[in-house]
Amino acid sequence: MRVTSFIQMWVVMALVLGLANEASAQKIYWTEEGGKILRANLDASGIEELITGVGEPGDLALDVRAGKMHWTDTGVFESIRRANLDGSDIETVVSNATVRLPLGIALDVEAGQVFWADPIEEQIFRVNMDGSGPIRTVYGSVGADPSAIALDTKAQKVYWVDSNADTIRRKDIVGGTVEDLVTTGLADTVPNRNSIRGE
């Protein structure tokens, strides 16, 4: 089934990108229903339940150098949250007063920014990783349905899946025009509400 294939592809891509971002990768992190974030060794041994019963974690992103993980909470209190990599010190970075349905999340560690896609708002946003400063719109368009997102921080590009248009798109983080990159073979794509990342 196309939807299943897309979700599997997204999960694998997330793992590969997570591992590529940190040469000393030792752990893999993922979210599950029931408000859970878990981690294990790369051979799947040593599974640890880090967080449970805290909202409904969706996508997640790791800042290994700072020892932090960020995630989207798509539960009753939609928000962007973060915690230490061991699950301690949970913080709300952006509250549900601002966020309506956060799905994809990505980090620009060098710039100290967290990005997220919100299909209800039809926009992609960014803010400082600690939630300080203004929330800025990276992309927005009437009818847009951004879900999964990724960053190329070297080229200063943001990539995303637009589920309404069945398209993978990109643009500059600041300014620039939208480019349609993949426009075929993505029918019926849906955002993945569970995520996996490598440390």
Contact map, one row per residue, 1 for C-alpha under 8 A:
1111100000000000000000000000000000000000000000000000000000000000000000000000000000000000000000000000000000000000000000000000000000000000000000000000000000000000000000000000000000000000000000000000000
1111110000000000000000000000000000000000000000000000000000000000000000000000000000000000000000000000000000000000000000000000000000000000000000000000000000000000000000000000000000000000011110000000000
1111111000000000000000000000000000000000000000000000000000000000000000000000000000000000000000000000000000000000000000000000000000000000000000000000000000000000000000000000000000000000000111000000000
1111111100000000000000000000000000000000000000000000000000000000000000000000000000000000000000000000000000000000000000000000000000000000000000000000000000000000000000000000000000000000000000000000000
1111111110000000000000000000000000000000000000000000000000000000000000000000000000000000000000000000000000000000000000000000000000000000000000000000000000000000000000000000000000000000000000000000000
0111111111000000000000000000000000000000000000000000000000000000000000000000000000000000000000000000000000000000000000000000000000000000000000000000000000000000000000000000000000000000010011000000000
0011111111100000000000000000000000000000000000000000000000000000000000000000000000000000000000000000000000000000000000000000000000000000000000000000000000000000000000000000000000000000000001110000000
0001111111110000000000000000000000000000000000000000000000000000000000000000000000000000000000000000000000000000000000000000000000000000000000000000000000000000000000000000000000000000000000000000000
0000111111111000000000000000000000000000000000000000000000000000000000000000000000000000000000000000000000000000000000000000000000000000000000000000000000000000000000000000000000000000000000000000000
0000011111111100000000000000000000000000000000000000000000000000000000000000000000000000000000000000000000000000000000000000000000000000000000000000000000000000000000000000000000000000000000010000000
0000001111111110000000000000000000000000000000000000000000000000000000000000000000000000000000000000000000000000000000000000000000000000000000000000000000000000000000000000000000000000000000000011000
0000000111111111000000000000000000000000000000000000000000000000000000000000000000000000000000000000000000000000000000000000000000000000000000000000000000000000000000000000000000000000000000000000000
0000000011111111100000000000000000000000000000000000000000000000000000000000000000000000000000000000000000000000000000000000000000000000000000000000000000000000000000000000000000000000000000000000000
0000000001111111110000000000000000000000000000000000000000000000000000000000000000000000000000000000000000000000000000000000000000000000000000000000000000000000000000000000000000000000000000000011110
0000000000111111111000000001000000000000000000000000000000000000000000000000000000000000000000000000000000000000000000000000000000000000000000000000000000000000000000000000000000000000000000000001110
0000000000011111111100000000000000000000000000000000000000000000000000000000000000000000000000000000000000000000000000000000000000000000000000000000000000000000000000000000000000000000000000000000010
0000000000001111111110000000000000000000000000000000000000000000000000000000000000000000000000000000000000000000000000000000000000000000000000000000000000000000000000000000000000000000000000000000110
0000000000000111111111000000000000000000000000000000000000000100000000000000000000000000000000000000000000000000000000000000000000000000000000000000000000000000000000000000000000000000000000000000111
0000000000000011111111101000000000000000000000000000000000000000000000000000000000000000000000000000000000000000000000000000000000000000000000000000000000000000000000000000000000000000000000000000111
0000000000000001111111100000000000000000000000000000000000000000000000000000000000000000000000000000000000000000000000000000000000000000000000000000000000000000000000000000000000000000000000000000000
0000000000000000111111100000000000000000000000000000000000000000000000000000000000000000000000000000000000000000000000000000000000000000000000000000000000000000000000000000000000000000000000000000000
0000000000000000011111111000000000000000000000000000000000000001000000000000000000000000000000000000000000000000000000000000000000000000000000000000000000000000000000000000000000000000000000000000001
0000000000000000001111111000000000000000000000000000000000000000000000000000000000000000000000000000000000000000000000000000000000000000000000000000000000000000000000000000000000000000000000000000000
0000000000000000000001111100000000000000000000000000000000000000000000000000000000000000000000000000000000000000000000000000000000000000000000000000000000000000000000000000000000000000000000000000001
0000000000000000001001111110000000000000000000000000000000000000000000000000000000000000000000000000000000000000000000000000000000000000000000000000000000000000000000000000000000000000000000000000011
0000000000000000000000011111000000000000110000000000000000000000000000000000000000000000000000000000000000000000000000000000000000000000000000000000000000000000000000000000000000000000000000000000011
0000000000000000000000001111100000000011110000000000000000000000000000000000000000000000000000000000000000000000000000000000000000000000000000000000000000000000000000000000000000000000000000000000011
0000000000000010000000000111110000000011110000000000000000000000000000000000000000000000000000000000000000000000000000000000000000000000000000000000000000000000000000000000000000000000000000000001111
0000000000000000000000000011111000001111000000000000000000000000000000000000000000000000000000000000000000000000000000000000000000000000000000000000000000000000000000000000000000000000000000000001111
0000000000000000000000000001111100001110000000000000000000010000000000000000000000000000000000000000000000000000000000000000000000000000000000000000000000000000000000000000000000000000000000000111100
0000000000000000000000000000111110111100000000000000000011110000000000000000000000000000000000000000000000000000000000000000000000000000000000000000000000000000000000000000000000000000000000000111000
0000000000000000000000000000011111111100000000000000000011000000000000000000000000000000000000000000000000000000000000000000000000000000000000000000000000000000000000000000000000000000000000000110000
0000000000000000000000000000001111110000000000000000000110000000000000000000000000000000000000000000000000000000000000000000000000000000000000000000000000000000000000000000000000000000000000000100000
0000000000000000000000000000000111110000000000000001101100000000000000000000000000000000000000000000000000000000000000000000000000000000000000000000000000000000000000000000000000000000000000000000000
0000000000000000000000000000001111111000000000000011111110000000000000000000000000000000000000000000000000000000000000000000000000000000000000000000000000000000000000000000000000000000000000000000000
0000000000000000000000000000001111111100000000001111110110000000000000000000000000000000000000000000000000000000000000000000000000000000000000000000000000000000000000000000000000000000000000000000000
0000000000000000000000000000111100111110000000001111000010000000000000000000000000000000000000000000000000000000000000000000000000000000000000000000000000000000000000000000000000000000000000000000000
0000000000000000000000000000111100011111000000111110000000000000000000000000000000000000000000000000000000000000000000000000000000000000000000000000000000000000000000000000000000000000000000000000000
0000000000000000000000000011110000001111100000111100000000000000000000000000000000000000000000000000000000000000000000000000000000000000000000000000000000000000000000000000000000000000000000000000000
0000000000000000000000000011100000000111111111110000000000000000000000000000000000000000000000000000000000000000000000000000000000000000000000000000000000000000000000000000000000000000000000000000000
0000000000000000000000000111000000000011111111100000000000000000000000000000000000000000000000000000000000000000000000000000000000000000000000000000000000000000000000000000000000000000000000000000000
0000000000000000000000000111000000000001111110000000000000000000000000000000000000000000000000000000000000000000000000000000000000000000000000000000000000000000000000000000000000000000000000000000000
0000000000000000000000000000000000000001111110000000000000000000000000000000000000000000000000000000000000000000000000000000000000000000000000000000000000000000000000000000000000000000000000000000000
0000000000000000000000000000000000000001111111100000000000000000000000000000000000000000000000000000000000000000000000000000000000000000000000000000000000000000000000000000000000000000000000000000000
0000000000000000000000000000000000000001111111100000000000000000000000000000000000000000000000000000000000000000000000000000000000000000000000000000000000000000000000000000000000000000000000000000000
0000000000000000000000000000000000000001100111110000000000000000000000000000000000000000000000000000000000000000000000000000000000000000000000000000000000000000000000000000000000000000000000000000000
0000000000000000000000000000000000000111100111111000000000000000000000000000000000000000000000000000000000000000000000000000000000000000000000000000000000000000000000000000000000000000000000000000000
0000000000000000000000000000000000000111000001111100000000000000000000000000000000000000000000000000000000000000000000000000000000000000000000000000000000000000000000000000000000000000000000000000000
0000000000000000000000000000000000011110000000111111000000000000000000000000000000000000000000000000000000000000000000000000000000000000000000000000000000000000000000000000000000000000000000000000000
0000000000000000000000000000000000011110000000011111000000000000000000000000000000000111000000000000000000000000000000000000000000000000000000000000000000000000000000000000000000000000000000000000000
0000000000000000000000000000000000111100000000001111110000000000000000000000000000000010000000000000000000000000000000000000000000000000000000000000000000000000000000000000000000000000000000000000000
0000000000000000000000000000000001111000000000001111110000000000000000000000000000000000000000000000000000000000000000000000000000000000000000000000000000000000000000000000000000000000000000000000000
0000000000000000000000000000000001110000000000000011111100000000000000000000000000000000000000000000000000000000000000000000000000000000000000000000000000000000000000000000000000000000000000000000000
0000000000000000000000000000000000110000000000000011111110000000000000000000000000000000000000000000000000000000000000000000000000000000000000000000000000000000000000000000000000000000000000000000000
0000000000000000000000000000000001100000000000000000111110000000000000001111110000000000000000000000000000000000000000000000000000000000000000000000000000000000000000000000000000000000000000000000000
0000000000000000000000000000000011110000000000000000111111000000000000001111000000000000000000000000000000000000000000000000000000000000000000000000000000000000000000000000000000000000000000000000000
0000000000000000000000000000001110111000000000000000011111110000000000111110000000000000000000000000000000000000000000000000000000000000000000000000000000000000000000000000000000000000000000001100000
0000000000000000000000000000001100000000000000000000000111110000000000111100000000000000000000000000001100000000000000000000000000000000000000000000000000000000000000000000000000000000000000011110000
0000000000000000000000000000001000000000000000000000000011111000000000110000000000000000000000000000001110000000000000000000000000000000000000000000000000000000000000000000000000000000000000011111000
0000000000000000000000000000011000000000000000000000000011111100000011110000000000000000000000000000000111000000000000000000000000000000000000000000000000000000000000000000000000000000000000000011100
0000000000000000000000000000000000000000000000000000000000111110000011100000000000000000000000000000000011100000000000000000000000000000000000000000000000000000000000000000000000000000000000000000100
0000000000000000010000000000000000000000000000000000000000011111001111000000000000000000000000000000000000100000000000000000000000000000000000000000000000000000000000000000000000000000000000000000111
0000000000000000000000000000000000000000000000000000000000001111111111000000000000000000000000000000000000101000000000000000000000000000000000000000000000000000000000000000000000000000000000000000000
0000000000000000000001000000000000000000000000000000000000000111111110000000000000001000000000000000000000000000000000000000000000000000000000000000000000000000000000000000000000000000000000000000001
0000000000000000000000000000000000000000000000000000000000000011111100000000000000000000000000000000000000000000000000000000000000000000000000000000000000000000000000000000000000000000000000000000000
0000000000000000000000000000000000000000000000000000000000000011111100000000000000000000000000000000000000000000000000000000000000000000000000000000000000000000000000000000000000000000000000000000000
0000000000000000000000000000000000000000000000000000000000000111111110000000000000011000000000000000000000000000000000000000000000000000000000000000000000000000000000000000000000000000000000000000000
0000000000000000000000000000000000000000000000000000000000000111111111000000000001111000000000000000000000000000000000000000000000000000000000000000000000000000000000000000000000000000000000000000000
0000000000000000000000000000000000000000000000000000000000011111001111100000000001111000000000000000000000000000000000000000000000000000000000000000000000000000000000000000000000000000000000000000000
0000000000000000000000000000000000000000000000000000000000011110000111110000000111100000000000000000000010000000000000000000000000000000000000000000000000000000000000000000000000000000000000000000000
0000000000000000000000000000000000000000000000000000000011111000000011111000000111000000000000000000000010000000000000000000000000000000000000000000000000000000000000000000000000000000000000000000000
0000000000000000000000000000000000000000000000000000000011110000000001111100011110000000000000000000011110000000000100000000000000000000000000000000000000000000000000000000000000000000000000000000000
0000000000000000000000000000000000000000000000000000001111000000000000111110111110000000000000000000010000000000000000000000000000000000000000000000000000000000000000000000000000000000000000000000000
0000000000000000000000000000000000000000000000000000001111000000000000011111111000000000000000000000111000000000000000000000000000000000000000000000000000000000000000000000000000000000000000000000000
0000000000000000000000000000000000000000000000000000001110000000000000001111110000000000000000000000000000000000000000000000000000000000000000000000000000000000000000000000000000000000000000000000000
0000000000000000000000000000000000000000000000000000001100000000000000000111110000000000000000000000000000000000000000000000000000000000000000000000000000000000000000000000000000000000000000000000000
0000000000000000000000000000000000000000000000000000001000000000000000001111111000000000000000110000000000000000000000000000000000000000000000000000000000000000000000000000000000000000000000000000000
0000000000000000000000000000000000000000000000000000001000000000000000011111111100000000000000110011110000000000000000000000000000000000000000000000000000000000000000000000000000000000000000000000000
0000000000000000000000000000000000000000000000000000000000000000000000011100111110000000000111110111010000000000000000000000000000000000000000000000000000000000000000000000000000000000000000000000000
0000000000000000000000000000000000000000000000000000000000000000000001111000011111000000000111100010010000000000000000000000000000000000000000000000000000000000000000000000000000000000000000000000000
0000000000000000000000000000000000000000000000000000000000000000000001111000001111100000011111000000000000000000000000000000000000000000000000000000000000000000000000000000000000000000000000000000000
0000000000000000000000000000000000000000000000000000000000000000000111100000000111110000011110000000000000000000000000000000000000000000000000000000000000000000000000000000000000000000000000000000000
0000000000000000000000000000000000000000000000000000000000000000000111000000000011111111111000000000000000000000000000000000000000000000000000000000000000000000000000000000000000000000000000000000000
0000000000000000000000000000000000000000000000000000000000000000001110000000000001111111110000000000000000000000000000000000000000000000000000000000000000000000000000000000000000000000000000000000000
0000000000000000000000000000000000000000000000000000000000000001001110000000000000111111000000000000000000000000000000000000000000000000000000000000000000000000000000000000000000000000000000000000000
0000000000000000000000000000000000000000000000000100000000000000000000000000000000111111000000000000000000000000000000000000000000000000000000000000000000000000000000000000000000000000000000000000000
0000000000000000000000000000000000000000000000000110000000000000000000000000000000111111110000000000000000000000000000000000000000000000000000000000000000000000000000000000000000000000000000000000000
0000000000000000000000000000000000000000000000000100000000000000000000000000000000111111110000000000000000000000000000000000000000000000000000000000000000000000000000000000000000000000000000000000000
0000000000000000000000000000000000000000000000000000000000000000000000000000000000110011111000000000000000000000000000000000000000000000000000000000000000000000000000000000000000000000000000000000000
0000000000000000000000000000000000000000000000000000000000000000000000000000000011110011111100000000000000000000000000000000000000000000000000000000000000000000000000000000000000000000000000000000000
0000000000000000000000000000000000000000000000000000000000000000000000000000000011100000111110000000000000000000000000000000000000000000000000000000000000000000000000000000000000000000000000000000000
0000000000000000000000000000000000000000000000000000000000000000000000000000001111000000011111100000000000000000000000000000000000000000000000000000000000000000000000000000000000000000000000000000000
0000000000000000000000000000000000000000000000000000000000000000000000000000001111000000001111100000000000000000000000000000000011100000000000000000000000000000000000000000000000000000000000000000000
0000000000000000000000000000000000000000000000000000000000000000000000000000001110000000000111110110000000000000000000000000000000100000000000000000000000000000000000000000000000000000000000000000000
0000000000000000000000000000000000000000000000000000000000000000000000000000111100000000000111111110000000000000000000000000000000000000000000000000000000000000000000000000000000000000000000000000000
0000000000000000000000000000000000000000000000000000000000000000000000000000111000000000000001111111000000000000000000000000000000000000000000000000000000000000000000000000000000000000000000000000000
0000000000000000000000000000000000000000000000000000000000000000000000000000000000000000000000111111000000000000000000000000000000000000000000000000000000000000000000000000000000000000000000000000000
0000000000000000000000000000000000000000000000000000000000000000000000000000001000000000000001111111000000000000000000000000000000000000000000000000000000000000000000000000000000000000000000000000000
0000000000000000000000000000000000000000000000000000000000000000000000000000011100000000000001111111110000000000000001000000000000000000000000000000000000000000000000000000000000000000000000000000000
0000000000000000000000000000000000000000000000000000000000000000000000000000011000000000000000011111110000000000000001011000000000000000000000000000000000000000000000000000000000000000000000000000000
0000000000000000000000000000000000000000000000000000000000000000000000000100010000000000000000000011111000000000000001111000000000000000000000000000000000000000000000000000000000000000000000000000000
0000000000000000000000000000000000000000000000000000000000000000000000011100011100000000000000000011111110000000000111100000000000000000000000000000000000000000000000000000000000000000000000000000000
0000000000000000000000000000000000000000000000000000000001100000000000010100000000000000000000000000111110000000000111100000000000000000000000000011000000000000000000000000000000000000000000101000000
0000000000000000000000000000000000000000000000000000000001110000000000010000000000000000000000000000011111000000000111000000000000000000000000000011100000000000000000000000000000000000000000100000000
0000000000000000000000000000000000000000000000000000000000111000000001110000000000000000000000000000011111100000011110000000000000000000000000000001110000000000000000000000000000000000000000000000000
0000000000000000000000000000000000000000000000000000000000011000000000000000000000000000000000000000000111110000011100000000000000000000000000000000111000000000000000000000000000000000000000000000000
0000000000000000000000000000000000000000000000000000000000001110000000000000000000000000000000000000000011111001111000000000000000000000000000000000001000000000000000000000000000000000000000000000000
0000000000000000000000000000000000000000000000000000000000000000000000000000000000000000000000000000000001111111111000000000000000000000000000000000001010000000000000000000000000000000000000000000000
0000000000000000000000000000000000000000000000000000000000000010000000000000000000000000000000000000000000111111100000000000000000000000000000000000000000000000000000000000000000000000000000000000000
0000000000000000000000000000000000000000000000000000000000000000000000000000000000000000000000000000000000011111100000000000000000000000000000000000000000000000000000000000000000000000000000000000000
0000000000000000000000000000000000000000000000000000000000000000000000000000000000000000000000000000000000011111100000000000000000000000000000000000000000000000000000000000000000000000000000000000000
0000000000000000000000000000000000000000000000000000000000000000000000000000000000000000000000000000000000111111110000000000000110000000000000000000000000000000000000000000000000000000000000000000000
0000000000000000000000000000000000000000000000000000000000000000000000000000000000000000000000000000000000111111111000000000011110000000000000000000000000000000000000000000000000000000000000000000000
0000000000000000000000000000000000000000000000000000000000000000000000000000000000000000000000000000000011110001111100000000011110000000000000000000000000000000000000000000000000000000000000000000000
0000000000000000000000000000000000000000000000000000000000000000000000000000000000000000000000000000000011110000111110000001111000000000000000000000000000000000000000000000000000000000000000000000000
0000000000000000000000000000000000000000000000000000000000000000000000010000000000000000000000000000011111000000011111000001110000000000000000000000100000000000000000000000000000000000000000000000000
0000000000000000000000000000000000000000000000000000000000000000000000000000000000000000000000000000011110000000001111100011100000000000000000000111100000000000000000000000000000000000000000000000000
0000000000000000000000000000000000000000000000000000000000000000000000000000000000000000000000000011111100000000000111111111100000000000000000001110000000000000000000000000000000000000000000000000000
0000000000000000000000000000000000000000000000000000000000000000000000000000000000000000000000000000111000000000000011111110000000000000000000011110000000000000000000000000000000000000000000000000000
0000000000000000000000000000000000000000000000000000000000000000000000000000000000000000000000000001100000000000000001111110000000000000000000001000000000000000000000000000000000000000000000000000000
0000000000000000000000000000000000000000000000000000000000000000000000000000000000000000000000000001100000000000000001111110000000000000000000000000000000000000000000000000000000000000000000000000000
0000000000000000000000000000000000000000000000000000000000000000000000000000000000000000000000000000000000000000000001111111000000000000000111111100000000000000000000000000000000000000000000000000000
0000000000000000000000000000000000000000000000000000000000000000000000000000000000000000000000000000000000000000000011111111100000000000111110011100000000000000000000000000000000000000000000000000000
0000000000000000000000000000000000000000000000000000000000000000000000000000000000000000000000000000000000000000001111000111110000000000111100000100000000000000000000000000000000000000000000000000000
0000000000000000000000000000000000000000000000000000000000000000000000000000000000000000000000000000000000000000001111000011111000000011111000000000000000000000000000000000000000000000000000000000000
0000000000000000000000000000000000000000000000000000000000000000000000000000000000000000000000000000000000000000111100000001111100000011110000000000000000000000000000000000000000000000000000000000000
0000000000000000000000000000000000000000000000000000000000000000000000000000000000000000000000000000000000000000111000000000111110111111000000000000000000000000000000000000000000000000000000000000000
0000000000000000000000000000000000000000000000000000000000000000000000000000000000000000000000000000000000000001110000000000011111111000000000000000000000000000000000000000000000000000000000000000000
0000000000000000000000000000000000000000000000000000000000000000000000000000000000000000000010000000000000000001110000000000001111110000000000000000000000000000000000000000000000000000000000000000000
0000000000000000000000000000000000000000000000000000000000000000000000000000000000000000000010000000000000000000000000000000000111110000000000000000000000000000000000000000000000000000000000000000000
0000000000000000000000000000000000000000000000000000000000000000000000000000000000000000000011000000000000000000000000000000001111111000000000000000000000000000000000000000000000000000000000000000000
0000000000000000000000000000000000000000000000000000000000000000000000000000000000000000000000000000000000000000000000000000001111111100000000000000000000000000000000000000000000000000000000000000000
0000000000000000000000000000000000000000000000000000000000000000000000000000000000000000000000000000000000000000000000000000001100111110000000000000000000000000000000000000000000000000000000000000000
0000000000000000000000000000000000000000000000000000000000000000000000000000000000000000000000000000000000000000000000000000001000011111000000000000000000000000000000000000000000000000000000000000000
0000000000000000000000000000000000000000000000000000000000000000000000000000000000000000000000000000000000000000000000000000111000001111100000000000000000000000000000000000000000000000000000000000000
0000000000000000000000000000000000000000000000000000000000000000000000000000000000000000000000000000000000000000000000000000111000000111110000000000000000000000000000000000000000000000000000000000000
0000000000000000000000000000000000000000000000000000000000000000000000000000000000000000000000000000000000000000000000000011110000000011111100000000000000000000000000000000000000000000000000000000000
0000000000000000000000000000000000000000000000000000000000000000000000000000000000000000000000000000000000000000000000000011110000000001111100000000000000000000000000000000111000000000000000000000000
0000000000000000000000000000000000000000000000000000000000000000000000000000000000000000000000000000000000000000000000000011100000000000111110000000000000000000000000000000000000000000000000000000000
0000000000000000000000000000000000000000000000000000000000000000000000000000000000000000000000000000000000000000000000000111000000000000111111010000000000000000000000000000000000000000000000000000000
0000000000000000000000000000000000000000000000000000000000000000000000000000000000000000000000000000000000000000000000000110000000000000001111110000000000000000000000000000000000000000000000000000000
0000000000000000000000000000000000000000000000000000000000000000000000000000000000000000000000000000000000000000000000000100000000000000000111110000000000000000000000000000000000000000000000000000000
0000000000000000000000000000000000000000000000000000000000000000000000000000000000000000000000000000000000000000000000000100000000000000000011111000000000000000000100000000000000000000000000000000000
0000000000000000000000000000000000000000000000000000000000000000000000000000000000000000000000000000000000000000000000100110000000000000000111111100000000000000010110000000000000000000000000000000000
0000000000000000000000000000000000000000000000000000000000000000000000000000000000000000000000000000000000000000000001110110000000000000000000111110000000000000111110000000000000000000000000000000000
0000000000000000000000000000000000000000000000000000000000000000000000000000000000000000000000000000000000000000000011100111000000000000000000011111100000000001111000000000000000000000000000000000000
0000000000000000000000000000000000000000000000000000000000000000000000000000000000000000000000000000001100000000000011100000000000000000000000001111100000000001111000000000000000000000000001100000000
0000000000000000000000000000000000000000000000000000000000000000000000000000000000000000000000000000001110000000000010000000000000000000000000000111110000000001100000000000000000000000000000110000000
0000000000000000000000000000000000000000000000000000000000000000000000000000000000000000000000000000000111000000000110000000000000000000000000000111111000000111100000000000000000000000000000000000000
0000000000000000000000000000000000000000000000000000000000000000000000000000000000000000000000000000000011000000000000000000000000000000000000000001111100000111000000000000000000000000000000000000000
0000000000000000000000000000000000000000000000000000000000000000000000000000000000000000000000000000000001110000000000000000000000000000000000000000111110011110000000000000000000000000000000000000000
0000000000000000000000000000000000000000000000000000000000000000000000000000000000000000000000000000000000000000000000000000000000000000000000000000011111111110000000000000000000000000000000000000000
0000000000000000000000000000000000000000000000000000000000000000000000000000000000000000000000000000000000010000000000000000000000000000000000000000001111111000000000000000000000000000000000000000000
0000000000000000000000000000000000000000000000000000000000000000000000000000000000000000000000000000000000000000000000000000000000000000000000000000000111111000000000000000000000000000000000000000000
0000000000000000000000000000000000000000000000000000000000000000000000000000000000000000000000000000000000000000000000000000000000000000000000000000000111111000000000000000000000000000000000000000000
0000000000000000000000000000000000000000000000000000000000000000000000000000000000000000000000000000000000000000000000000000000000000000000000000000001111111100000000000001110000000000000000000000000
0000000000000000000000000000000000000000000000000000000000000000000000000000000000000000000000000000000000000000000000000000000000000000000000000000001111111110000000000111100000000000000000000000000
0000000000000000000000000000000000000000000000000000000000000000000000000000000000000000000000000000000000000000000000000000000000000000000000000000111100011111000000000111100000000000000000000000000
0000000000000000000000000000000000000000000000000000000000000000000000000000000000000000000000000000000000000000000000000000000000000000000000000000111100001111100000011110000000000000000000000000000
0000000000000000000000000000000000000000000000000000000000000000000000000000000000000000000000000000000000000000000000000000000000000000000000000111110000000111110000011100000000000000000000000000000
0000000000000000000000000000000000000000000000000000000000000000000000000000000000000000000000000000000000000000000000000000000000000000000000001111100000000011111001111000000000000000000000000000000
0000000000000000000000000000000000000000000000000000000000000000000000000000000000000000000000000000000000000000000000000000000000000000000000011110000000000001111111111000000000000000000000000000000
0000000000000000000000000000000000000000000000000000000000000000000000000000000000000000000000000000000000000000000000000000000000000000000000001110000000000000111111100000000000000000000111100000000
0000000000000000000000000000000000000000000000000000000000000000000000000000000000000000000000000000000000000000000000000000000000000000000000111000000000000000011111100000000000000000000000000000000
0000000000000000000000000000000000000000000000000000000000000000000000000000000000000000000000000000000000000000000000000000000000000000000000011000000000000000011111100000000000000000000000000000000
0000000000000000000000000000000000000000000000000000000000000000000000000000000000000000000000000000000000000000000000000000000000000000000000000000000000000000111111110000000000000011011110000000000
0000000000000000000000000000000000000000000000000000000000000000000000000000000000000000000000000000000000000000000000000000000000000000000000000000000000000000111111111000000000011111010000000000000
0000000000000000000000000000000000000000000000000000000000000000000000000000000000000000000000000000000000000000000000000000000000000000000000000000000000000011110001111100000000011110000000000000000
0000000000000000000000000000000000000000000000000000000000000000000000000000000000000000000000000000000000000000000000000000000000000000000000000000000000000011110000111110000001111100000000000000000
0000000000000000000000000000000000000000000000000000000000000000000000000000000000000000000000000000000000000000000000000000000000000000000000000000000000001111000000011111000001111000000000000000000
0000000000000000000000000000000000000000000000000000000000000000000000000000000000000000000000000000000000000000000000000000000000000000000000000000000000001110000000001111101111100000000000000000000
0000000000000000000000000000000000000000000000000000000000000000000000000000000000000000000000000000000000000000000000000000000000000000000000000000000000011100000000000111111111000000000000000000000
0000000000000000000000000000000000000000000000000000000000000000000000000000000000000000000000000000000000000000000000000000000000000000010000000000000000011100000000000011111100000000000000000000000
0000000000000000000000000000000000000000000000000000000000000000000000000000000000000000000000000000000000000000000000000000000000000000010000000000000000010000000000000001111100000000000000000000000
0000000000000000000000000000000000000000000000000000000000000000000000000000000000000000000000000000000000000000000000000000000000000000010000000000000000000000000000000011111110000000000000000000000
0000000000000000000000000000000000000000000000000000000000000000000000000000000000000000000000000000000000000000000000000000000000000000000000000000000000000000000000000011111111000000000000000000000
0000000000000000000000000000000000000000000000000000000000000000000000000000000000000000000000000000000000000000000000000000000000000000000000000000000000000000000000000011001111100000000000000000000
0000000000000000000000000000000000000000000000000000000000000000000000000000000000000000000000000000000000000000000000000000000000000000000000000000000000000000000000001111000111110000000000000000000
0000000000000000000000000000000000000000000000000000000000000000000000000000000000000000000000000000000000000000000000000000000000000000000000000000000000000000000000001110000011111000000000000000000
0000000000000000000000000000000000000000000000000000000000000000000000000000000000000000000000000000000000000000000000000000000000000000000000000000000000000000000000111100000001111110000000000000000
0000000000000000000000000000000000000000000000000000000000000000000000000000000000000000000000000000000000000000000000000000000000000000000000000000000000000000000000111100000000111110000000000000000
0000000000000000000000000000000000000000000000000000000000000000000000000000000000000000000000000000000000000000000000000000000000000000000000000000000000000000000000111000000000011111010000000000000
0000000000000000000000000000000000000000000000000000000000000000000000000000000000000000000000000000000000000000000000000000000000000000000000000000000000000000000001110000000000011111110000000000000
0000000000000000000000000000000000000000000000000000000000000000000000000000000000000000000000000000000000000000000000000000000000000000000000000000000000000000000001100000000000000111111000000000000
0000000000000000000000000000000000000000000000000000000000000000000000000000000000000000000000000000000000000000000000000000000000000000000000000000000000000000000000000000000000000011111000000000000
0100010000000000000000000000000000000000000000000000000000000000000000000000000000000000000000000000000000000000000000000000000000000000000000000000000000000000000001100000000000000111111110000000000
0100000000000000000000000000000000000000000000000000000000000000000000000000000000000000000000000000000000000000000000000000000000000000000000000000000000000000000001000000000000000001111110000000000
0110000000000000000000000000000000000000000000000000000000000000000000000000000000000000000000000000000000000000000000000000000000000000000000000000000000000000001001000000000000000000011111000000000
0110010000000000000000000000000000000000000000000000000000000000000000000000000000000000000000000000000000000000000000000000000000000000000000000000000000000000001001000000000000000000011111100000000
0010011000000000000000000000000000000000000000000000000000000000000000000000000000000000000000000000000000000000000000000000000000000000000000000010000000000000001000000000000000000000000111110000000
0000001000000000000000000000000000000000000000000000000000000000000000000000000000000000000000000000001100000000000000000000000000000000000000000011000000000000001000000000000000000000000011111000000
0000001001000000000000000000000000000000000000000000000001100000000000000000000000000000000000000000000000000000000000000000000000000000000000000001000000000000000000000000000000000000000001111110000
0000000000000000000000000000000000000000000000000000000011100000000000000000000000000000000000000000001000000000000000000000000000000000000000000000000000000000000000000000000000000000000000111110000
0000000000000000000000000000011110000000000000000000000011100000000000000000000000000000000000000000000000000000000000000000000000000000000000000000000000000000000000000000000000000000000000011111000
0000000000100100000000000000011100000000000000000000000001110000000000000000000000000000000000000000000000000000000000000000000000000000000000000000000000000000000000000000000000000000000000011111100
0000000000100110000000000001111000000000000000000000000000110000000000000000000000000000000000000000000000000000000000000000000000000000000000000000000000000000000000000000000000000000000000000111110
0000000000000110111000000001110000000000000000000000000000011100000000000000000000000000000000000000000000000000000000000000000000000000000000000000000000000000000000000000000000000000000000000011111
0000000000000111111000001111100000000000000000000000000000000100000000000000000000000000000000000000000000000000000000000000000000000000000000000000000000000000000000000000000000000000000000000001111
0000000000000000011001011111100000000000000000000000000000000101000000000000000000000000000000000000000000000000000000000000000000000000000000000000000000000000000000000000000000000000000000000000111
